[in-house]
Amino acid sequence: MKTVLVFARNGMGDAPENLQQTLAVKYLSLLAQSEEKPAQILFYAEGVKLVCEGSLVLQWLTMLESAGVELTVCSTCLEYFGLMDKVKVGKVGGMPGILAALQSAEKVISL
């Protein structure tokens, strides 16, 4: 089953920023060590901050990418936040790629 995860926040859930970040670290560390992984993870809106310099989850995202998980990052969002030159992991793409990933997914999980 092709599963796609979506990060639209700089962390997980609707919580204070520190808690969102803590949850993302815990989730992604467990996911990186899990045998079952998603096909792709999409990052848009504030979620693009997770793939940038200084992010607490870079180690886990790097492990996931090395394991074959495709990481797609919204270029429009990076430009909006002035982060285009801060990306440390993943492939920068546009909304057409994000749309295609969502349309071809068998299961989408929004975090």
C-alpha positions as CSV (number, residue, x, y, z in Angstrom):
1,M,0.0,0.0,0.0
2,K,1.4,3.4,-1.0
3,T,1.2,5.6,2.1
4,V,2.0,9.3,2.0
5,L,2.6,11.3,5.2
6,V,1.9,15.1,5.2
7,F,3.6,17.6,7.5
8,A,1.9,21.0,7.2
9,R,3.2,22.2,10.6
10,N,6.6,22.7,12.1
11,G,5.9,19.6,14.2
12,M,2.9,17.4,15.0
13,G,-0.6,18.3,16.2
14,D,-2.3,21.4,17.3
15,A,-0.2,22.2,20.4
16,P,2.4,24.6,21.6
17,E,5.4,24.7,19.3
18,N,7.8,22.9,21.7
19,L,5.3,20.0,22.1
20,Q,4.8,19.9,18.3
21,Q,8.5,19.5,17.9
22,T,8.9,16.9,20.7
23,L,6.1,14.8,19.1
24,A,7.7,15.0,15.7
25,V,11.1,13.9,17.0
26,K,9.5,11.0,18.8
27,Y,7.3,9.9,15.8
28,L,10.0,10.2,13.2
29,S,12.6,8.5,15.3
30,L,10.2,5.5,15.8
31,L,9.3,5.6,12.1
32,A,13.0,5.6,11.0
33,Q,13.6,2.5,13.1
34,S,10.4,0.8,12.0
35,E,10.3,-1.9,9.3
36,E,7.2,-0.4,7.7
37,K,7.8,3.0,6.2
38,P,5.7,5.3,4.0
39,A,6.5,5.7,0.3
40,Q,6.7,9.5,0.6
41,I,6.6,12.3,3.1
42,L,5.3,15.7,1.9
43,F,6.3,19.0,3.6
44,Y,4.4,22.2,2.9
45,A,3.3,25.4,4.8
46,E,5.2,25.6,8.0
47,G,6.1,21.9,7.6
48,V,9.0,22.9,5.3
49,K,10.9,24.1,8.4
50,L,11.3,20.5,9.4
51,V,13.8,19.8,6.5
52,C,15.8,22.9,7.1
53,E,19.0,23.8,9.0
54,G,18.5,23.7,12.7
55,S,15.5,21.3,12.6
56,L,15.4,18.7,15.5
57,V,14.3,15.9,13.1
58,L,17.0,16.1,10.4
59,Q,18.8,13.0,11.7
60,W,15.6,10.9,11.4
61,L,14.6,12.4,8.0
62,T,18.0,11.6,6.7
63,M,17.6,8.0,7.8
64,L,14.2,7.8,6.2
65,E,15.5,9.2,2.9
66,S,18.4,6.8,3.0
67,A,15.9,3.9,3.5
68,G,14.1,4.9,0.3
69,V,11.4,7.2,1.6
70,E,10.9,10.1,-0.9
71,L,10.8,13.5,0.9
72,T,9.2,16.2,-1.2
73,V,9.4,19.9,0.0
74,C,7.2,22.7,-1.4
75,S,9.3,25.3,-3.2
76,T,6.6,28.0,-2.9
77,C,6.6,27.6,0.9
78,L,10.4,27.6,1.1
79,E,10.5,30.9,-0.8
80,Y,7.7,32.4,1.3
81,F,9.7,31.7,4.5
82,G,13.1,32.6,2.9
83,L,14.4,29.1,3.5
84,M,15.4,28.0,0.0
85,D,19.1,28.0,0.9
86,K,18.5,26.2,4.3
87,V,17.2,22.9,3.0
88,K,19.3,20.0,4.4
89,V,17.3,16.9,3.3
90,G,14.6,16.0,0.7
91,K,13.9,17.1,-2.8
92,V,12.5,20.6,-3.5
93,G,9.4,20.4,-5.7
94,G,6.3,22.3,-6.6
95,M,2.6,21.9,-6.0
96,P,2.2,19.7,-9.1
97,G,4.4,17.0,-7.5
98,I,2.6,17.3,-4.2
99,L,-0.8,17.0,-6.0
100,A,0.4,13.9,-7.9
101,A,1.7,12.3,-4.7
102,L,-1.6,12.8,-3.0
103,Q,-3.7,11.6,-6.0
104,S,-1.6,8.4,-6.4
105,A,-1.5,7.5,-2.7
106,E,-3.6,4.7,-1.4
107,K,-3.5,6.2,2.1
108,V,-2.7,9.8,3.2
109,I,-1.9,10.6,6.8
110,S,-1.8,14.2,7.9
111,L,0.4,14.9,10.9
